[in-house]
Amino acid sequence: MAVTAALSLLASACTGQGSTSADDDASKDVTITFWHGWSAPSELKAINDNVDRFETAHPNIHVKVQANISDDKINQALRAGGDRAPDVVSSFTTDNVGQFCSSGSLADLAPFLAKSAIDPAATFPKPMLEYTQFQGKRCTLPLLGDAYGLYYNKKAFAAAGITAPPKTLSEFKQDAVKLTKTTGDSYSQLGFMPNFHGYESTPGRFAAQWGVRYFDAAGRSRVARDPGFAAMFTWQQDLVKALGGFTKLEKYRAGFGDEFGAKNPLHTGQVAMGIDGEWRLGMARDAGMNDLGVAPFPVPDDQAGTYGRGYLSGTIIGIASTSAKKNAAWELVKFMTTDTDAVVSFANAIHNVPSTLAALESPRLDADPGFRTFLGIVRHPDSTTTPSSVNGGAYQATLQDFGYAYESGRSKDLQAGLRGVDSQVDKDIAQVK
């Protein structure tokens, strides 16, 4: 059923160009514009197939799709408004949700959800609900997700006599050392690349295993006050030392191929274990690597009961506050994010995890055991994400910059460094408000 009643929206864009209401008649013939960032042929086919399904179900709503659109271009168009601005936008960058919501550049979706009798908490996994809102305002919805887990080389495991993937970080360290083969000042095989410049080996991915919280109730950074961050950095440094030291690891890392190319070190066997997302399965097979196993990433020994958790992220979708066709735009957003068949077919086609609870249970989902491992990580009650911030991912960049300084020895005092992160994050946020 098309949403034909007017919806009162409270969002207001900082440019002053956003409309405060949705009074278009979505049952009339209308054309809306949808901008997204996908560019690979298989991805374009998948999203265009879903748009075709939508247009078949809504023959009066025509969708003009523009692909390979960056967040910078989206932001410029949302600020400018006008007839050339999109009605619906999708972004790979969950970090920008805070900016989208606080600026009012994307419309508040709460009235639309209420009008359609959709309960977000009963529809989407909890971490995905968290990264699609900011300070209680939901201006985006999840459109497929990403989950991070442990990839391991099954042949290397067998050769080392390791019979199962590690579940705790102490087991992980033992396996990483056992799987490491040195040749002079380098390696013929590295058990794991712990350095923060390693692919996906970021402080945020690692810290999720401790269930850390970045901000307190007042919105202040609490990195130095959360013991999980100090524990994560201590663990990472211990692993760096056990595997040969920062300098030796960095020299080896310089020989890695492109992260998203056929020569990724997981594909070539240069590393025996790695942290990565569900998309790596398809990429590895395309590169001829069929010996990768998948498991949840290990957890701290004192949190062994949380094994199965992981870091979640994903793609978001929303409605431009400048759009004069918000009700019609909502019909597309609703279809793309809540229609189970649409979500499942899209997830299967581009090898991302589904973003609704119903789709996660669908018998039509890819039955590959490795892919199913990531579905378990999404369902796990202790899986987490990084929260939205008014200045996007600046706080994560600050933490990562400290990580680079600490692991290289340029910063030697862990607690002082973490307090410095808090100070810088709070200062950066204050300048935006």
C-alpha positions as CSV (number, residue, x, y, z in Angstrom):
1,M,0.0,0.0,0.0
2,A,1.4,3.4,-0.9
3,V,1.7,6.0,1.8
4,T,-0.7,8.7,0.7
5,A,-1.2,10.6,3.9
6,A,1.0,13.5,4.7
7,L,3.7,12.9,7.2
8,S,4.9,15.6,9.5
9,L,8.7,15.6,9.7
10,L,10.7,17.4,12.4
11,A,14.1,17.3,10.7
12,S,15.5,20.6,9.4
13,A,18.6,20.9,7.3
14,C,21.4,23.1,8.4
15,T,21.3,24.7,4.9
16,G,17.7,25.8,5.5
17,Q,16.6,24.1,2.3
18,G,15.0,21.0,3.7
19,S,11.3,20.5,3.7
20,T,9.6,19.9,7.1
21,S,6.8,17.8,5.6
22,A,6.1,14.9,3.2
23,D,2.9,15.8,1.4
24,D,3.4,14.1,-2.0
25,D,0.9,11.5,-3.1
26,A,2.8,8.3,-3.6
27,S,-0.1,6.7,-5.5
28,K,0.3,9.0,-8.4
29,D,2.8,8.6,-11.3
30,V,6.2,9.9,-10.1
31,T,9.9,9.5,-10.8
32,I,12.4,9.4,-8.0
33,T,16.2,9.4,-8.1
34,F,18.3,6.9,-6.1
35,W,22.0,7.4,-5.7
36,H,24.3,4.6,-4.4
37,G,28.0,3.7,-4.3
38,W,28.1,0.2,-5.9
39,S,30.1,-0.1,-9.1
40,A,31.1,-3.7,-9.8
41,P,29.0,-5.3,-12.6
42,S,27.6,-8.0,-10.3
43,E,26.7,-5.4,-7.7
44,L,25.0,-3.2,-10.3
45,K,23.0,-6.1,-11.6
46,A,21.9,-7.1,-8.1
47,I,20.7,-3.6,-7.1
48,N,19.0,-3.0,-10.5
49,D,17.2,-6.3,-10.2
50,N,15.8,-5.2,-6.9
51,V,14.8,-1.8,-8.3
52,D,13.0,-3.7,-11.1
53,R,11.1,-5.8,-8.6
54,F,10.1,-2.6,-6.8
55,E,8.9,-1.0,-10.0
56,T,6.9,-4.1,-10.8
57,A,5.2,-3.9,-7.4
58,H,4.8,-0.1,-7.6
59,P,4.1,0.6,-11.3
60,N,3.4,4.3,-10.7
61,I,6.8,4.9,-9.1
62,H,9.8,5.1,-11.5
63,V,13.3,5.0,-10.1
64,K,16.2,6.7,-11.8
65,V,19.4,5.0,-10.5
66,Q,22.8,6.6,-10.4
67,A,25.7,4.3,-9.4
68,N,29.2,4.8,-8.1
69,I,28.4,8.0,-6.1
70,S,30.8,9.0,-3.4
71,D,29.8,10.3,0.0
72,D,31.4,13.7,-0.9
73,K,29.1,14.0,-3.9
74,I,26.1,13.0,-1.8
75,N,26.9,15.6,0.8
76,Q,27.3,18.3,-1.8
77,A,24.0,17.4,-3.5
78,L,22.2,17.3,-0.1
79,R,23.5,20.7,0.8
80,A,22.6,22.2,-2.5
81,G,19.2,20.7,-2.8
82,G,17.2,21.5,-6.0
83,D,15.8,19.4,-8.8
84,R,19.2,17.7,-9.4
85,A,19.5,16.4,-5.8
86,P,18.7,12.7,-5.1
87,D,15.5,11.6,-3.3
88,V,17.1,8.4,-1.9
89,V,20.8,8.0,-1.0
90,S,22.8,5.0,0.1
91,S,26.3,5.1,1.7
92,F,28.9,2.5,2.7
93,T,30.1,4.8,5.5
94,T,28.1,4.3,8.7
95,D,30.5,6.9,10.3
96,N,28.6,9.6,8.5
97,V,25.2,8.8,10.1
98,G,25.9,11.3,12.9
99,Q,26.5,14.1,10.4
100,F,23.5,13.1,8.2
101,C,21.1,13.1,11.2
102,S,22.4,16.1,13.2
103,S,22.5,18.4,10.1
104,G,19.1,17.4,9.0
105,S,20.3,16.6,5.5
106,L,18.5,13.2,5.7
107,A,14.9,13.1,6.8
108,D,13.8,11.6,10.2
109,L,12.4,8.2,9.3
110,A,10.5,7.7,12.6
111,P,7.2,9.1,11.2
112,F,7.5,6.8,8.1
113,L,8.2,3.7,10.2
114,A,5.2,4.5,12.5
115,K,2.9,5.1,9.5
116,S,3.9,1.7,8.0
117,A,3.6,0.0,11.5
118,I,7.2,-1.1,11.4
119,D,8.9,-1.7,14.7
120,P,12.7,-1.2,14.1
121,A,13.6,-3.3,17.2
122,A,11.6,-6.2,15.9
123,T,12.9,-5.8,12.4
124,F,16.7,-5.2,12.5
125,P,19.6,-6.6,14.5
126,K,20.5,-4.3,17.5
127,P,24.0,-3.2,16.4
128,M,22.6,-2.2,13.0
129,L,19.9,-0.1,14.7
130,E,22.7,1.6,16.6
131,Y,24.7,2.6,13.6
132,T,21.7,3.9,11.7
133,Q,20.7,6.6,14.2
134,F,22.2,9.4,16.2
135,Q,21.1,10.7,19.6
136,G,17.7,9.1,19.1
137,K,17.1,10.4,15.6
138,R,16.8,7.7,13.0
139,C,17.6,9.2,9.6
140,T,18.9,6.0,8.0
141,L,18.1,2.3,7.9
142,P,20.4,-0.7,7.4
143,L,20.8,-1.9,3.8
144,L,22.8,-5.2,4.1
145,G,25.5,-5.6,6.7
146,D,29.1,-6.6,7.2
147,A,30.4,-8.9,10.0
148,Y,34.1,-9.5,10.8
149,G,35.5,-12.9,11.8
150,L,38.6,-15.0,11.7
151,Y,39.9,-16.5,8.4
152,Y,42.4,-19.3,8.7
153,N,44.4,-21.4,6.3
154,K,43.2,-25.0,6.7
155,K,46.3,-26.5,5.1
156,A,48.6,-24.5,7.3
157,F,46.6,-25.5,10.4
158,A,46.9,-29.2,9.4
159,A,50.6,-28.9,8.8
160,A,51.1,-27.3,12.2
161,G,48.9,-29.9,14.0
162,I,46.2,-27.4,14.9
163,T,42.9,-29.2,14.9
164,A,40.4,-26.3,15.5
165,P,40.4,-22.5,15.2
166,P,41.2,-20.7,18.5
167,K,38.4,-19.4,20.7
168,T,40.4,-17.3,23.2
169,L,43.1,-14.8,22.6
170,S,45.7,-16.9,24.5
171,E,44.9,-19.8,22.2
172,F,45.1,-17.4,19.3
173,K,48.6,-16.2,20.3
174,Q,49.9,-19.8,20.6
175,D,48.5,-20.7,17.2
176,A,49.9,-17.5,15.6
177,V,53.4,-18.2,17.0
178,K,53.2,-21.9,15.9
179,L,52.1,-20.9,12.4
180,T,54.9,-18.4,11.9
181,K,57.9,-19.5,9.9
182,T,60.9,-17.2,9.8
183,T,63.6,-16.9,7.1
184,G,66.4,-14.7,8.3
185,D,65.0,-11.3,8.9
186,S,61.7,-12.1,7.2
187,Y,59.0,-14.8,7.0
188,S,58.0,-17.6,4.7
189,Q,54.7,-17.6,6.5
190,L,53.3,-15.4,9.2
191,G,50.7,-16.6,11.7
192,F,48.9,-13.3,11.8
193,M,49.6,-9.6,11.0
194,P,48.8,-7.7,14.2
195,N,50.1,-4.3,13.1
196,F,47.4,-1.6,12.7
197,H,48.4,-0.9,9.1
198,G,47.5,-4.6,8.4
199,Y,44.3,-5.1,6.4
200,E,41.3,-4.8,8.7
201,S,43.6,-5.1,11.8
202,T,42.3,-1.8,13.2
203,P,41.9,-0.8,16.8
204,G,38.1,-0.7,16.3
205,R,37.9,-4.2,14.9
206,F,40.0,-5.6,17.8
207,A,38.4,-3.6,20.6
208,A,35.0,-4.9,19.7
209,Q,36.1,-8.2,21.2
210,W,36.2,-6.6,24.6
211,G,32.8,-5.0,24.2
212,V,34.2,-1.5,24.7
213,R,32.1,1.7,25.0
214,Y,33.5,4.9,23.3
215,F,31.3,7.6,24.9
216,D,29.6,8.1,28.2
217,A,26.0,9.2,28.7
218,A,27.0,12.9,28.3
219,G,28.7,12.2,25.0
220,R,32.3,12.5,26.3
221,S,35.0,10.2,25.1
222,R,35.7,7.4,27.7
223,V,38.5,5.5,26.0
224,A,40.9,5.9,29.0
225,R,38.2,5.0,31.4
226,D,37.2,1.8,29.6
227,P,39.6,-1.0,30.6
228,G,38.9,-2.8,27.4
229,F,40.9,-0.3,25.3
230,A,44.0,-0.6,27.5
231,A,43.6,-4.4,27.5
232,M,43.4,-4.5,23.7
233,F,46.5,-2.4,23.1
234,T,48.4,-4.5,25.7
235,W,47.4,-7.7,23.9
236,Q,48.3,-6.3,20.5
237,Q,51.7,-5.2,21.6
238,D,52.4,-8.6,23.2
239,L,51.4,-10.3,20.0
240,V,53.7,-7.9,17.9
241,K,56.6,-8.8,20.1
242,A,55.9,-12.6,20.0
243,L,55.8,-12.6,16.2
244,G,59.1,-10.8,15.7
245,G,58.6,-7.1,16.5
246,F,57.1,-4.1,14.8
247,T,60.0,-3.4,12.4
248,K,60.3,-6.9,11.1
249,L,56.5,-7.2,10.7
250,E,56.3,-3.8,8.8
251,K,59.0,-4.9,6.4
252,Y,57.1,-8.1,5.7
253,R,53.8,-6.2,5.3
254,A,55.4,-4.1,2.6
255,G,55.3,-7.1,0.3
256,F,51.6,-7.7,0.6
257,G,49.4,-7.4,-2.5
258,D,46.4,-5.2,-2.7
259,E,43.8,-5.9,-0.1
260,F,40.9,-6.3,-2.6
261,G,43.0,-8.0,-5.3
262,A,44.0,-11.6,-6.0
263,K,47.3,-11.2,-4.1
264,N,45.8,-10.5,-0.7
265,P,48.1,-12.2,1.8
266,L,45.3,-14.6,2.9
267,H,45.0,-15.7,-0.8
268,T,48.7,-16.2,-1.3
269,G,49.4,-17.9,2.0
270,Q,51.7,-15.2,3.3
271,V,49.6,-15.1,6.4
272,A,47.9,-18.1,8.0
273,M,45.2,-16.2,9.9
274,G,43.5,-12.8,9.3
275,I,40.5,-10.7,10.5
276,D,38.2,-9.8,7.6
277,G,34.6,-9.5,6.5
278,E,32.2,-11.9,4.9
279,W,33.0,-10.6,1.4
280,R,36.5,-12.3,1.6
281,L,34.9,-15.7,1.0
282,G,34.0,-14.9,-2.6
283,M,37.1,-12.9,-3.3
284,A,39.3,-15.8,-2.1
285,R,37.5,-18.3,-4.3
286,D,37.8,-15.9,-7.3
287,A,41.5,-15.8,-6.7
288,G,41.7,-19.6,-6.6
289,M,42.1,-19.9,-2.8
290,N,39.8,-22.7,-1.6
291,D,41.5,-23.6,1.7
292,L,40.3,-20.8,3.9
293,G,38.2,-21.7,7.0
294,V,36.0,-19.2,8.8
295,A,35.3,-18.8,12.5
296,P,34.4,-16.0,14.9
297,F,37.4,-14.0,16.0
298,P,38.7,-15.1,19.4
299,V,37.7,-13.2,22.6
300,P,39.6,-12.3,25.8
301,D,40.1,-15.2,28.1
302,D,38.2,-13.6,30.9
303,Q,35.2,-13.1,28.5
304,A,35.3,-16.7,27.0
305,G,31.5,-16.8,27.3
306,T,31.1,-14.1,24.6
307,Y,32.8,-16.3,22.0
308,G,30.9,-15.9,18.7
309,R,30.7,-12.1,18.9
310,G,32.3,-9.7,16.4
311,Y,32.3,-6.3,14.9
312,L,29.4,-5.2,12.7
313,S,29.1,-2.5,10.1
314,G,27.2,-2.1,6.8
315,T,25.5,0.0,4.2
316,I,22.9,2.6,5.1
317,I,20.0,4.2,3.1
318,G,17.9,7.3,3.7
319,I,15.7,10.0,2.2
320,A,17.0,13.5,1.4
321,S,15.3,16.1,3.5
322,T,15.2,18.3,0.4
323,S,13.2,15.8,-1.6
324,A,9.7,16.9,-2.6
325,K,8.8,13.2,-3.0
326,K,9.4,11.8,0.4
327,N,6.4,9.5,0.5
328,A,7.3,7.9,-2.8
329,A,11.0,7.7,-1.7
330,W,9.9,6.0,1.5
331,E,8.2,3.2,-0.6
332,L,11.6,2.4,-2.2
333,V,13.5,2.6,1.1
334,K,10.9,0.4,2.8
335,F,11.0,-2.2,0.0
336,M,14.8,-2.2,-0.1
337,T,15.2,-2.6,3.7
338,T,12.3,-4.6,4.9
339,D,11.0,-6.8,2.1
340,T,12.5,-10.2,3.0
341,D,12.8,-11.5,-0.6
342,A,14.5,-8.3,-1.7
343,V,17.0,-8.3,1.2
344,V,17.8,-12.0,0.8
345,S,18.3,-11.8,-3.0
346,F,20.5,-8.8,-2.6
347,A,22.6,-10.4,0.1
348,N,23.0,-13.6,-1.9
349,A,24.0,-11.7,-5.0
350,I,26.8,-9.5,-3.5
351,H,27.8,-11.8,-0.6
352,N,26.9,-9.4,2.3
353,V,25.0,-10.4,5.3
354,P,21.2,-9.6,5.5
355,S,20.1,-6.7,7.5
356,T,16.7,-7.9,8.9
357,L,15.9,-10.5,11.4
358,A,13.5,-12.2,9.1
359,A,16.0,-12.4,6.2
360,L,18.6,-13.9,8.6
361,E,16.3,-16.8,9.1
362,S,15.3,-17.2,5.4
363,P,15.8,-20.7,3.9
364,R,16.7,-19.0,0.7
365,L,20.0,-17.6,2.1
366,D,23.3,-18.8,0.8
367,A,23.9,-22.2,2.6
368,D,27.7,-22.0,2.4
369,P,29.0,-22.9,5.9
370,G,31.5,-20.0,5.9
371,F,28.8,-17.5,5.1
372,R,26.6,-19.0,7.8
373,T,29.4,-18.4,10.3
374,F,28.9,-14.6,9.7
375,L,25.2,-14.9,10.1
376,G,25.9,-16.3,13.6
377,I,28.1,-13.3,14.4
378,V,25.3,-10.9,13.3
379,R,22.8,-12.7,15.6
380,H,25.2,-12.9,18.6
381,P,23.8,-10.7,21.4
382,D,27.3,-9.4,22.3
383,S,28.3,-8.3,18.8
384,T,28.9,-4.6,18.6
385,T,29.6,-1.6,16.3
386,T,31.2,1.8,16.6
387,P,28.7,4.5,17.5
388,S,27.7,7.5,15.4
389,S,29.3,10.9,16.1
390,V,28.5,14.4,15.0
391,N,31.8,14.6,13.2
392,G,31.7,11.2,11.6
393,G,34.6,8.8,12.1
394,A,37.0,11.5,13.4
395,Y,37.2,9.9,16.9
396,Q,38.1,6.5,15.3
397,A,40.9,8.2,13.3
398,T,42.2,9.8,16.5
399,L,42.3,6.4,18.2
400,Q,44.0,4.8,15.2
401,D,46.6,7.5,15.0
402,F,47.5,6.8,18.6
403,G,47.6,3.1,17.8
404,Y,50.2,3.8,15.1
405,A,52.3,5.9,17.5
406,Y,52.0,3.4,20.3
407,E,52.9,0.2,18.3
408,S,55.9,2.0,16.7
409,G,57.2,3.2,20.0
410,R,56.7,6.9,19.3
411,S,54.2,7.0,22.2
412,K,55.3,4.9,25.2
413,D,52.8,5.8,28.0
414,L,49.6,3.9,27.2
415,Q,47.3,5.5,29.8
416,A,48.6,9.0,29.0
417,G,48.0,8.3,25.3
418,L,44.5,7.1,25.9
419,R,43.8,10.2,28.0
420,G,45.2,12.2,25.1
421,V,42.7,10.5,22.7
422,D,39.8,11.4,25.0
423,S,41.0,15.1,25.1
424,Q,41.3,15.3,21.4
425,V,38.0,13.6,20.6
426,D,36.1,15.9,23.0
427,K,37.8,18.9,21.6
428,D,37.0,17.9,18.0
429,I,33.4,17.3,18.8
430,A,33.0,20.6,20.7
431,Q,34.3,22.5,17.6
432,V,31.5,20.9,15.5
433,K,28.6,21.6,17.9
